């Protein structure tokens, strides 16, 4: 699950950049564009990978599975809404909490629940390099 953890690090950096941008009084449209860009170039695929690769190894009624699905759906809806400063801060807090849940609870749960062969298969499927075709040009978080 190392590739997912690496992407979690990227998402935590994304959260920090947003908060720095808001602190620096970056115009809201720029921050919103960055959120949409990061969603389309990182988080959307990350969520899809977790759902397609990890969840089939756990029963649907597993509370961790239910929580992951619920939080993914909530974050998807937040990103799709019109964003203002308050909703952006709620989004960053929700994403931060979600990442912490996965790292501290879900991933250890999967490692304890599935077989070694299944873990190897998960690792094989996750062994990819994310590719972002369009870099973000504006480092608004730097002052």
MODELLER restraints for C-alpha pairs under 7 A, 6 or more apart:
rsr = mdl.restraints
at = mdl.atoms
rsr.add(forms.Gaussian(group=physical.xy_distance, feature=features.Distance(at['CA:1:A'], at['CA:123:A']), mean=6.19, stdev=0.5))
rsr.add(forms.Gaussian(group=physical.xy_distance, feature=features.Distance(at['CA:3:A'], at['CA:126:A']), mean=6.42, stdev=0.5))
rsr.add(forms.Gaussian(group=physical.xy_distance, feature=features.Distance(at['CA:3:A'], at['CA:127:A']), mean=6.80, stdev=0.5))
rsr.add(forms.Gaussian(group=physical.xy_distance, feature=features.Distance(at['CA:8:A'], at['CA:99:A']), mean=6.35, stdev=0.5))
rsr.add(forms.Gaussian(group=physical.xy_distance, feature=features.Distance(at['CA:12:A'], at['CA:96:A']), mean=6.71, stdev=0.5))
rsr.add(forms.Gaussian(group=physical.xy_distance, feature=features.Distance(at['CA:15:A'], at['CA:92:A']), mean=5.65, stdev=0.5))
rsr.add(forms.Gaussian(group=physical.xy_distance, feature=features.Distance(at['CA:17:A'], at['CA:141:A']), mean=5.21, stdev=0.5))
rsr.add(forms.Gaussian(group=physical.xy_distance, feature=features.Distance(at['CA:18:A'], at['CA:31:A']), mean=6.59, stdev=0.5))
rsr.add(forms.Gaussian(group=physical.xy_distance, feature=features.Distance(at['CA:18:A'], at['CA:141:A']), mean=6.92, stdev=0.5))
rsr.add(forms.Gaussian(group=physical.xy_distance, feature=features.Distance(at['CA:20:A'], at['CA:141:A']), mean=5.04, stdev=0.5))
rsr.add(forms.Gaussian(group=physical.xy_distance, feature=features.Distance(at['CA:21:A'], at['CA:140:A']), mean=5.75, stdev=0.5))
rsr.add(forms.Gaussian(group=physical.xy_distance, feature=features.Distance(at['CA:21:A'], at['CA:141:A']), mean=4.38, stdev=0.5))
rsr.add(forms.Gaussian(group=physical.xy_distance, feature=features.Distance(at['CA:24:A'], at['CA:143:A']), mean=6.93, stdev=0.5))
rsr.add(forms.Gaussian(group=physical.xy_distance, feature=features.Distance(at['CA:26:A'], at['CA:140:A']), mean=6.57, stdev=0.5))
rsr.add(forms.Gaussian(group=physical.xy_distance, feature=features.Distance(at['CA:32:A'], at['CA:83:A']), mean=6.71, stdev=0.5))
rsr.add(forms.Gaussian(group=physical.xy_distance, feature=features.Distance(at['CA:41:A'], at['CA:132:A']), mean=5.70, stdev=0.5))
rsr.add(forms.Gaussian(group=physical.xy_distance, feature=features.Distance(at['CA:47:A'], at['CA:72:A']), mean=6.87, stdev=0.5))
rsr.add(forms.Gaussian(group=physical.xy_distance, feature=features.Distance(at['CA:53:A'], at['CA:122:A']), mean=6.48, stdev=0.5))
rsr.add(forms.Gaussian(group=physical.xy_distance, feature=features.Distance(at['CA:54:A'], at['CA:122:A']), mean=6.92, stdev=0.5))
rsr.add(forms.Gaussian(group=physical.xy_distance, feature=features.Distance(at['CA:55:A'], at['CA:65:A']), mean=6.62, stdev=0.5))
rsr.add(forms.Gaussian(group=physical.xy_distance, feature=features.Distance(at['CA:57:A'], at['CA:114:A']), mean=6.85, stdev=0.5))
rsr.add(forms.Gaussian(group=physical.xy_distance, feature=features.Distance(at['CA:64:A'], at['CA:106:A']), mean=6.24, stdev=0.5))
rsr.add(forms.Gaussian(group=physical.xy_distance, feature=features.Distance(at['CA:71:A'], at['CA:98:A']), mean=6.85, stdev=0.5))
rsr.add(forms.Gaussian(group=physical.xy_distance, feature=features.Distance(at['CA:75:A'], at['CA:91:A']), mean=6.84, stdev=0.5))
rsr.add(forms.Gaussian(group=physical.xy_distance, feature=features.Distance(at['CA:78:A'], at['CA:91:A']), mean=6.47, stdev=0.5))
